[in-house]
Amino acid sequence: ILKTVFAFQTGHTTGPSLNNDKLYKFTYSAEVYVDRVKASLQKSAGYRISSGVDVNLLWRNPDNDDNQLVKITIRDVQVENVNERPAAKNIFKGKSTEKIIGKEYLKALQRPIVVELLRGKVKTFYSYQNEPGFTQNIKRGLASLFQLQLHSGAAPEVDISGKCNTTYHVRQDQVTKIKALDSCEIEKQGFTSHNQILDVNAKATSATIYVLEDSFIKSIKAEENYVLLLNSRRKTGAKVVSKQRLELKSVQAGPGLIAGKQVAGVIKALDSSYVAMPLVAEPVKSECKKCPSLSEHWQTIREHMYPEKLAKAEAARSFLSFIQNIRKATKEEILQIIKSENKELLPQVVDAVTSAQTPASLEAILEFLDFKDASASALQERFLYACGFASHPSEMLLKSLTAKFKGDIANEEIRETLVIVMGALIRKLCDREGCKLPAVVEAKRLILNRLEKSKKDDNVRMYLLALKNALVPEAIPLLLKYAESEEGSISNLAATALQRYDPSFLTKEVKETMNRIYHQNRKAHEKTVRTTAAAIILNSNPSYMEVKNILLSIGELPLEMNKYMLSMIQDILHFEMPSSKIVRQVLKDMRAHNYDRFSKMGSSSAYSGYITRGPDVSSTYSLDILYSGSGILRRSNVNIRIFDRNAELHASQVVIEAQGLESIIAATPDEGEENLDSFAGMSAILFDVQLRPVTFFQGYGDLMSKMLSATGDPINVVKGLILLTDYSQEIQLQSGPRASAEFLGGLAIDISGGMEFSLWYRESKTNVKNRVAMFITGNTEVDSIFVKTGMETTLELETALDFISTVQFSQYPFLVCMQMDRVESPFRRYVTKYESLPSGRRYTARRGKVELLAGNEYPLHQENSNMCRKVFDAKSDSSSSWF
């Protein structure tokens, strides 16, 4: 930070002042470094611009010594490596400054500027209008150094970084200036990820030290640090350091002052081409001259995007690079690829185009998709889910989807998915304080009004699913009504929607309704709804009496529900959940805690554990299974959550539900469930977005036909590419160049689930397979038009998680074995530092590390382990008894 260059005359100036008829000769250097956060600067990528700087006083206001015009001229410019390099690795070796910077740029850089100082601050910055923005910014960085306050205190100050809160500390012959970079008012470009866990944490500091000698500025040292850390893995990140140094070398006789009373007249007499300009930097971006077109880039990555390759890290990497290129493309370029691609690759193209989230990409995809065409429903669904996972959705996206919903839609499932996704977008926009945006208000009103008017169960279900995503407080009264007054899937859906709200939204009225449902005060409810109501009560700061009443009910419940509720209470205790303290208090009462109550038989269970526990983020799994008294699955629920100290992300949930299946094994249904229609289906939440549920079969006839034609193949729940981390910021360095930081994280995902029955062996099995490949890339770069320097970090992981539950219902209590396995997973990390010139000359240093994360069978409760032994022993016995 080029600070000030003037004599310090006490007594009549509040800022520094130059002496008349003198030329002050300085040396100046500006350095940038890019590296990993904790790395030493000695091995960083970067460069140094050094020069001489001549400064002289042009004019002093005869009526005010504190008002002066100062001329600043850069000369003898040099560009070099910031760290010593062997000749073979030095991209500047053998190149003159004119060759590196370019003749026109160098000429512009060495044209003088004039600053008007008033009370030590730059009042006006004068330069030549038709100069390149980059050289203007270098000069702005230099002019900004001329601001100096000679008394301690804080004040807003305008310089190249914008209008920033600045604090001065003055001590004898030293002045320290601290600039709060996060306060700077400057046009910001970029975006951040929706969820904090997936985002990047940025911190910035700026300090400048002025040394005065004999009432004069001897030197200035300035340093700016930007640190960027991936919240989910704080070892992964980058730093940009910008240093400036100005040192006085000599004072010589210089040109005399220009006479005049007004600044304008003096400037005109000096050079009529000078114009007043803002001191705040102007945006500058270098053009990429040899970059491939969008279609050329697509051809290079196309082979990695076939459906069978989607569980590979290379698919996620290609997806992210494609998004980056789509963001620079026009609507026509995007449409050209969409219209020319085959059916196998088109869904992946739709994922990427939608995830790019630019006006051009949205226009292109909406022009291509025809919602009146039922045959293209698979592509329409991919588009809608990519909208639901949008990292920073715009109001325009929600407005477009609302318009589509009001129009003609050929496929009813797409209509349902569309409104569910609108709910997800409402929530994301509300989370960013956009709840009052016209498009959000309209979409909320549409969903709530249509739900109240809906008569058909299918429509009610669709709007409830949308509210399960939107989580708006005004929906709570409606959800309570449906949870308590309706039956079956609708009641259950309303209850699970309430379960997703933060406990702070769950009012006294919500708790009272949940207690009525659980204890069946007004009417009988199904086990699935009652257990959800109990979970809501126990997860929202329950009172002593609420917990006691739940415990006292155990023993009076249907057989398997007794066991399930016991497991839920034991899980709260073993996993130290928030309500464990109050549960322990209640358990001191022997009426609630006795052998009769705690020895109930059954196979239903609830269990939570850690997948990982780390310094940055931890992830947990929970697996709970509820059976009917006849041994047939009612509900299997697998959850994975990721959290840090301040935030939580519901990474995934897969719920398999079944009802009314007793007739196929000639068993008696539980009380209150005698008239339930045969049904089995699956519902999933992925990255906080509720997806449209999938039906395995509906009705006895459908069940029998599917059982007879069953292949045992799992049904796909979700398959595709998801953009998770999406962080992009431009950083204006005070020395002139701009830095950019971009972090992208993508997931190639394939989740499927299945349910099998064997009447012969009296066995059922549910299997949920999660195949994922993750790729994260971070590129931090300083672009100085004539040289780029930066660092790229990549992380990649391929893994698979399987959840299997096997039930043998030939006896009671029936045998249940639950398994949760993760396969051995390769984890690769690479860091590449680089410096490059537009000519193509490039220096690169790359380091990498590959680890193999061991496979793991996650522990559930001991009872489960004992049962698994019995199940597999029984299987081996039955196979040998054939002979």
Order of alpha helices (4+ residues) and beta strands (2+ residues): beta-beta-beta-alpha-alpha-beta-beta-alpha-beta-beta-beta-beta-beta-beta-beta-alpha-beta-alpha-alpha-alpha-alpha-alpha-alpha-alpha-alpha-alpha-alpha-alpha-alpha-alpha-alpha-alpha-alpha-alpha-alpha-beta-beta-beta-beta-beta-beta-beta-alpha-beta-beta-beta-beta-beta-beta-beta-beta-alpha
